[in-house]
Amino acid sequence: MSELRWPTYPERGVTLTRAIPREGGGSARIEDAEGKVYIDAIAGIGCACLGHAHPGWIEAISGQLRRIAASANSFATEPQLALAEKICALFPIDDARVFFANTGAEATEAAIKLALRATGRDTIVAFEGAFHGRTLGALSLTANPKYREPYIGCDDSEAADRFARMKVLRLPFNDLAALEACFAQQGPKIAAVFMEPIQGEGGIFPADAEFLRGARALCTEHGALLGMDEIQSGCGRTGDWAAWTSLVGDEIRPDLIWLAKALGNGYPIGACIARAELAEHMGRGTHGTTFGGNPVACAAALATLEALEREGALDSARAQIEHLRELAARKPIAAVSEIRGVGAMIGIQIGAREEARATAVGDALMERGVLVTVPGGHTLRLLLPFFAGADLLEEIWDHIAAAVASAES
Ligand SMILES: Cc1ncc(COP(=O)(O)O)c(C=O)c1O
């Protein structure tokens, strides 16, 4: 059947069929059509934060399907209103308002439109290594030329990425001096600085606290907005609802945060959160979507956030990287050159970056029944369900040791 799909994704020859149930919650184990069981250490690329087939989440979705599953966005639905209230209470945006989308890229698009309208400016600063999605607006902010070249001018010289009314200035990540120089030259044109607080697709690179504080101060000084793409890092993965808080605390805040992935535990939903005075600029007809904020998706997301709270999942997510560092000390793997990340957003680098040794290790892991992704070819990325604790991490670590040995023998 898969041969009839466009060849946009790598063909792994695996057809996943179902989750292996785990008593009392979601599961980290899934089965394929041949009956082989895998640890899904990537959880649907960061989506299944509660694990697969979580009973309360299934109950919320099926209950909502029986009530109402579609509505025009000119009418609100109960799950939409309840989710908006929950999101605005949890995430570190003052006097927050939310726009619902279906995917991460769509949430990025909403952030772009708001930044352009609210400031009346046309330039967005984005960073090397960034990934913000694949729709043309979001792709303009995404760094990897492989993804952009056929669609968008790729000359990274000054403000060359013209897409629609937007120009993109691309700077090195975590380089505060470069950002200062950029504001000194182009300050009045800059609508926003957009970044992932922890670059995911780029290979799990957290922003330095000093860089985030400096970016906040520069944006405030020059009247630009500071936007955090928390699609991969957010919803509790780092032990706080936003990775921003894990990195710089709660005293300073961004202007915009956008989410997807874990928000629905795998049910497609995105959201862009902004201060009310900014959201005011997105009046009637300025943006819209048929499915964004679908009542079933909102019920799924509400159930996800409530279950994360009830199950203490943020605490277990926060502890994951410490378990892994402890394992690395107790059972060292010579090929592992660095462990990066925060909480349950973990990169395990194999060898030097330019050696790109991790792809073969990722393939060997799949053979052994562990699913990971390998950003940049140098780093194994773990985005486990938040409940995953020391035992599951040790099982995965032992598989990594064996996979390195077989891939490099
Ligand atoms: C940080 C970040 N932004 C945006 C996206 C795009 O999200 P989606 O694939 O749902 O469009 C991703 C997806 O990996 C992401 O990690």
The ligand as an SDF file (V2000), in Angstrom:
LIG
                    3D

 16 16  0  0  0  0  0  0  0  0999 V2000
   10.0660   23.2300   16.1240 C   0  0  0  0  0  0  0  0  0  0  0  0
    9.1160   22.7970   15.0380 C   0  0  0  0  0  0  0  0  0  0  0  0
    8.3970   23.7210   14.3930 N   0  0  0  0  0  0  0  0  0  0  0  0
    7.5320   23.3820   13.4250 C   0  0  0  0  0  0  0  0  0  0  0  0
    7.3480   22.0570   13.0570 C   0  0  0  0  0  0  0  0  0  0  0  0
    6.3650   21.7130   11.9780 C   0  0  0  0  0  0  0  0  0  0  0  0
    5.2780   21.0190   12.5220 O   0  0  0  0  0  0  0  0  0  0  0  0
    4.3280   20.1650   11.5720 P   0  0  0  0  0  0  0  0  0  0  0  0
    5.1380   19.0410   11.0300 O   0  0  0  0  0  0  0  0  0  0  0  0
    3.2110   19.7020   12.4740 O   0  0  0  0  0  0  0  0  0  0  0  0
    3.8320   21.0800   10.5130 O   0  0  0  0  0  0  0  0  0  0  0  0
    8.0960   21.0640   13.6940 C   0  0  0  0  0  0  0  0  0  0  0  0
    7.9700   19.6530   13.2780 C   0  0  0  0  0  0  0  0  0  0  0  0
    8.8610   18.8500   13.4520 O   0  0  0  0  0  0  0  0  0  0  0  0
    8.9980   21.4390   14.7160 C   0  0  0  0  0  0  0  0  0  0  0  0
    9.7390   20.5280   15.3710 O   0  0  0  0  0  0  0  0  0  0  0  0
  1  2  1  0
  2  3  1  0
  2 15  2  0
  3  4  2  0
  4  5  1  0
  5  6  1  0
  5 12  2  0
  6  7  1  0
  7  8  1  0
  8  9  2  0
  8 10  1  0
  8 11  1  0
 12 13  1  0
 12 15  1  0
 13 14  2  0
 15 16  1  0
M  END
$$$$
